[in-house]
Amino acid sequence: MGALAELLDQSRARGAFLLRSILTAPWSLRIEDRAPLSLVTMIRGHAWIVPDGGEPVRIEPGDAALLRGPDCYTLADQPGRPVQIVVHAGQRCTTLQGSDLAEVMRLGVRTWGEDSAETSVMLSGTYQLDSEISQRLMRMLPPVLTRTLGPADAPLIELLGREVVRDEPGQELILDRLLDLVLVSVLRSWLSSEEAPKAGWYHAQHDPVVGPAIRLLHAEPAYPWTVANLAAKVGVSRAALARRFTALLDEGPISYLTSWRLDLAADLLRESDDTVAAVARQVGYGSAFALSTAFKRVRGVSPQEHRQANRPNGRLEPATRVLQQVEAVTSQDSPHRRRSVRRSGVDSHVAPARRSPGRRTLAGLHEEPGQRTELLAVPIERPIAGPDRELTTWAADQRVVEPPSVPDR
């Protein structure tokens, strides 16, 4: 998979907001939804995109525009037109005075505006890009990017205009993929043009030396890469690889790899319930401590803090909560004490067992001297007496990691 395909795979629409707007001149919409990425295209008529602090841009049928958030902008039939409607976060539409317009201007399935003979028809879609990997693409984009689609891609807009008003099973999935196709068409056209930046990962992937190196790093982020073994795989000297890599990407191979690993880790922490130790292994760190140290140095927060901040309502998943409880028990409880912790309506019981010489035991798991045990907790729910209570017990697995050997002096 190429670098662009990897980033677009992370950026694909999933239940994206898509709307067909029917607008009668004079019209002006102030967009304050703070969406990370928006796509706007015209089916009929024209529109002016007026970014805050930027020059107005006109789009017509056959054009598609990408607008990089979270900056606000105005869409209007003419530049300088006074704002009539404000679009807020969550796609809530109001007048300037705050009156809600959702029901007043609803015209049907995913259709909104004023129904009259002389109208402009606009399609707009928004992406919620939470992935750290997709942010690499976002940082390349200008605030407003417009392209006229070629003959091969122009029918996509016509098809999107027909499909957006249908309400059938699976329709949301169809619209997501059509929106993705338009997005890919716009990006592919721009990246191959003279307007795109000539430095960065996209152009570096086509370099005969740096391109193969990037693909290796992306394919196997957990591999113990060094400049030497990476250069050997590519078939050049260490000096040649480091020099060429830095010239194209403004950073060396290992610095690039570190950034890629931490972006992958950030996405895994947000999207999965894997422990920090498990995430660390997937992205090439030998322990949770090593990942935490690098993560906090670069991002200013620990992996757990990042996970909490990027989960709905800041809540952790049960497996993450129980591991925190296990850590608390191992560091604070006596070996014979049973502890029950009540969190988020779930009772979790962690029971340290008997202690034997030279061995620490917790819920059937043990550490020999000189070994580190990594715990993975799996929730197993079963109802107990009482109509409104569930007891969650936890099955744990362990992975004993041998300490690194110390070479003889």
N, C-alpha and C positions, 0 to 999 in steps of 0.2 A: 504494500500500500504506500503511495506517495505521500509526501508531507502535506500537500493540500487536502488529499482525501482523508488523512487522519484528522485534521482540524475540522473539516466539514462534517465528518462522522460525529464528532462531539457537538457540532452546532446544529444538527438536524432538528427540524420542528417536531415538537411533541405536544399535541393539543394547542397549537399556536392560535392566537387570536387573528381572525380574518374577517374583513368587513367590506361590503359593497356600499359605497356612499353615492347618493344621487343628489346633486347640488345645483341650485339655480342661482345664477348671477344676480346681484353681487353676493359673494360668499367669502367667508374667512374663518378658518379654524385655528385656534391656538392649541398646539399639542404639548401637553405637560405630563404625559404618562410616564416619562423617565424610562421607557423600554430600552434595553441594551442595544437592540438592533431592530430597525423597522424597514419594511419594503413598501414602496408606493409606486403604482403604475396606473395609467389612464386607459379606459376602454373607449371613452368618447370625450371630446372636448380637451381642455388643457388645464394645467394648474401651475402655480408658481410656488416653489419651496423657498421660504425666507428663513434661513438659520439665524439664530442670535449671533450678531457680530460677523456675519458672513454675507456674501453677495447672493441676490436672488437667482434661482435656477428654474428655468421653464422646462416642463415635461409635457409630452404629447403622446397619443397612442403609439405604441411600439417602443416607448422609452420605459425604463425601470430605474428607480432610484433607491439606493440604500442610505439610510440615515443612522449614523452611529450615536448611541445614547451615552450618557443620560441627558445630554443637552436638549433644551426645548427649541421648538421651531414653529413657524406658522405656514399653513397651506391656504392659498387664496386664489381667486380668479385673476387678481391683479396685485402687484407689489404695492404696499402702502395701504391696502384696504383695511378699515377698522375691524378689529376682531369682533365676531358675533357669538361664537361658541368656543368653549374651553373643554378640551378632552383631558381628564385627570387620570391618575393611576387607577388601574382596574377597569379602564375604558369607560369611566363614568363621565357623561357629557352634561354640561350645564350652560346656562347663560352667564354673562359676565356678573350678574347679580346672584348667581348660585342656584337658580331654579333648575330642577332636573328635567332633562329633555329625552330621556330614554324611551318612554312610552309615547310621547307626543310625536316623535319623528320616526318611530318604527314603521317600516314598510313591508316587512315580511322576513323570510329566512335570511339571516345575516345581511339584511339590507336596511338602510337607514337614510333619512334625508327628506327631501321635498319632491313629491311626484308632480312633474309638469313636463310640457313638451320640450322646452328649451333648457336642457340640462347637461351637465358634465357628469360622467360616471367614473368613479375612482375606486380602485381596489387597494386596500392597505392591509398589511399583516405585520405582526410583531413577534419577535423571538425573545424568549427568556433564557439568556445564555449564562448559566451558572458555572459551567465547566472552566477550570483554569486553563486547560489546553486550548479551548476556543478563544480565550483572551489573547493568545498569540496572534490569531487572525485579526481580532478587533483592533489591536494596537497598530496594525498595518494600515487600516482603512482611514481615509479622510473623513471629516465630519459629514459631508454629503458626496455620494458617488453616484453619477448617472451614466447610463449606457443605453444606446439604441440597439435593441436586439436584432441579430441577423435573421435572414430568412428561415434558417433551420430552427431558431429558438422562438421567433415571434408567435407561432401558433400556441405556445405554452400559455401566454397571457389570455388568448381567446378561450382556451380550454378552462383556465382557472376562472374566468368570468362566467362561464356556463355552469361550472360545478359548484361555485360558491352559493348559489341560490337553491341547490338541491338539498333535500333532507331525507336521506335514506340510510339504511344500515351501513356502517363502515365509512360514512362520508367524511368524518373528521380525519381518518387516516389518509384518504385520497387527497384531501386538501393539504394536509401536511406535506405529502410527497410532491405535489405540484408546486407548492411554495418553495420546497427545497430545490426543485429543478430550476425554477426561475432564479433563485439565489446563486446556484452554482453557475448558471449561464452568465449572470452579471459578473461574478468574481472571475471566472475564467477569461471573459472578454477583457476585463480590466487588467488582470495580471499579465496578460500577453501584450498589452499596449505600452506605448511610451510613457503614459502617465503614471504607471506603477513604479514604486521605488526599485532601484536596481540592486540594492543591498538587501540582506536579510535571508531568512530560511528558504523562501520560495525560489529565489534565483540560485542560492547555494546548492539546492538539491540537484540542479542540473550540471554542476561542476563535476568533472571526471574524478577529482580527488575527494572533495568535501561531500558530494552527493552520496557516494557509497558509505562514507563514514557516518553520516546522519542516519541513513537507513539502518545501519547496524546498531547504533545507539538506541534508536526508537524500537527496533524489533526485540532487543534483549537488554532492557534497562537494568535488570538485576545482575547481569554478568559483571565480573570484577574488571572493568575496563581500565586500561592505562593507555597513555599516548603510544607507548611502544607496541602493545599487542593490537591496538586499533590500527596503527600504521602498518603493521605486518599483515593484517587482514585485507587492508586496502591495497597493499603492494607498493608502498612508498616509504621513505625514511621518516623517522620521528620529526626531524627538523622541517622537512617539506610539508608534512601534514599540519604541524602546529602553525607554520607560517601561512599556509594557504587558508586554513580554517579561520585564523584571526583576521586575515585580510578581508574575508567575505562576511564574517559574522561579528566582528569586533570583540570576540572572546575566544578563548582556547577550547579544545575539545572537552576537557574535564569540567571546566566552568559551565559549558553548555549542557553536559550530562547532568551535573548537579541540579541545574535549573529545571531540566526535563523531569528528573526523578521527583523533585519536590512538587512540581505541577501534577504529576501522576498521583503522588501521595495525597495531595489536597483533594483531588477528585474522588479517590478511593475512600477517604475519610468521610466525605460528604455523602457519597452514594451507597456505601456498604456498611455492614455491621462488623467488619473485620476489626480485630484488635489492632492497636498501634504496632505491636510486634509483628503481626501477620502482614500488615501494610508495609512495614519496613522490609521484610523479606522479599515482597513482590517487587519493590523498586530498588533493591540493591544495597540496603543497609543491614548490617549484621545484627542489630538489636534495636529495640524500641528506644533505648537511651540515645543511640547514635542518630536515629531519625529525629527524635525530639530536639536534640542539640542543634542539628542543621536547620530544622524547620523554624525553630524560634530565632536563630541567628538571622535568617533571611526574611522571615515574615513577621517577626515580632510577637508571635503568639505560639503557644504549644499546640501539638496536634489535637489534643482533647479540646482546647479552647476553640480551635478552628472548627472542629466537628460540632460543638455546641452552638456556635454562632451561625452555622450554616444548616442546621436542622430546623424544621418547623417548630416555632415557639421555643427554640433553643433547647429542646429536650433530647436526651440521649436515648438510644435504643436500649432495650433491656439487657442485651449481652454486654454492652458497654458499661451499664450501671453495675451489673453484678461483678465485673472485673474490678471496678473501683472498690466495691465492698470487700472483695477478696483481698485486695491490697491493704485495705484498712485493717482487716482481721489479722493478716500475717504480721503487720507491723505493730499492732496495739494489743491484741487479745492474748490472754493466757492460753496455754495449750489445751486446757480442759473446758474452756468457756464456750457456750453456745450463744450466738448472737443473731438477733432478728432485726432486720432493717425494713422499715416501711417507706416505700417511695412510689409515688404516682399510682397508688392503689394496688400495689403488688407487694406481697410479703416474700422476702427472699431470706432464706436461712442458710448460713454458712457455718459449718461445724468443724473446727480444728479437732483433730484426733490425737491419739497418744503420742508422746514424744519418746524417742529412743536415742541412745547416745550417738552423736555425730550425724543425726538425721532430723530434718524438720518435716512434719507431716501436716497436710491440710486437705481435708475432704478426700483422703485416699491418695493424694499426690505427695511426692517427696523430692527433696533435693539432697544429693550426696555432696560432701564437701568438694568444692572446686567446680561444681556444675551449676548451670542456670536453668531453671524450669520456666517455660513460657506456657501460660494457661489459656485455653480457649473454652469459653462457657457457652453452652447451647441450651436455650430455654425449653423446658418440657412442661406444658400446661396440663393440669387435670383439675376438675372441679372437686371441691370438698363440701362438707355440710354447710348449709346456709344458701339462701337464694341469690345473694349478690356478691359472693366472694369467690375468688379463684386463688389457688396456691400455685405459685410458679416455683418449681424446683429446677435445679441446674445440673446438667451433666457436663463434666469437664474432661477435656483431653489435654494431654501434655506433650511438649516437645522438648527433650533434653538437649541442650546445646553444649557440646564439649568446649572447654576453654581453649583458646588458641595455644598452640605449642610454642614454647619459648626456646629459640635456638641456643645451642651450646655456645658459650663464649670461648 
